[in-house]
Amino acid sequence: MKKYSIGQVSKLLEVKQHVIRYWEKEFSFLSPAKSLSGRRVYSGRDVRLLYRLKHLLHTKRYTIEGAKKRIWAEITAEPHDAEIDIQMIRNQLLDLLLRIKDKKS
């Protein structure tokens, strides 16, 4: 599993390192591991969360509090069952097919 330093993350996100440290203080779900020397070590999950946070703050213009609520809602959302969705879509398609056949007869 790839690990990233704060410098690498800063370059990837195109934000200053102090901004990333500030976000860590504001968002408790951002807690990178520390190396033996005490340096921050970011996982892929951490980087994805930081990208999402940057998008909400810089692109979508969320406030800090709004972004916090949005990301918490996304993190704590129940996992989506794709199999149920596929079955529902299949049933809808079958229903449409039956309607089309009824109109042709």
C-alpha positions, 0 to 999 in steps of 0.5 A, spaced: 500 500 500 502 506 497 504 511 503 505 519 501 509 524 505 505 531 506 510 534 501 507 529 496 500 530 498 501 538 497 503 537 490 498 532 488 492 537 491 496 543 489 495 546 496 500 548 501 502 544 507 500 548 512 493 548 509 493 540 509 495 541 517 489 546 518 484 541 515 487 535 519 485 540 525 478 541 523 476 535 520 477 529 525 476 524 520 483 526 517 488 523 521 494 520 518 499 515 521 505 518 523 512 515 522 517 513 527 520 520 526 513 523 527 512 525 520 505 524 517 504 518 512 498 519 508 494 513 506 490 512 499 484 513 503 487 520 506 489 522 499 482 521 497 478 524 503 483 530 502 481 531 494 474 530 496 475 536 501 478 540 497 473 539 491 468 541 496 471 547 499 474 550 493 470 548 487 463 547 490 464 553 495 462 549 501 464 552 508 468 548 513 462 546 517 458 544 511 464 540 508 464 537 515 457 535 515 457 533 507 463 528 508 461 525 515 454 524 511 458 520 506 462 516 510 457 514 515 452 512 509 450 505 509 453 501 503 449 501 497 447 494 495 448 494 487 444 487 487 438 490 489 438 496 484 440 491 478 434 487 480 429 493 481 432 496 474 431 489 471 424 488 473 422 495 470 425 493 464 421 487 464 415 491 465 416 496 460 417 490 455 410 487 457 407 494 456 410 495 449 408 488 447 401 489 449 401 495 445 403 492 439 398 486 440 
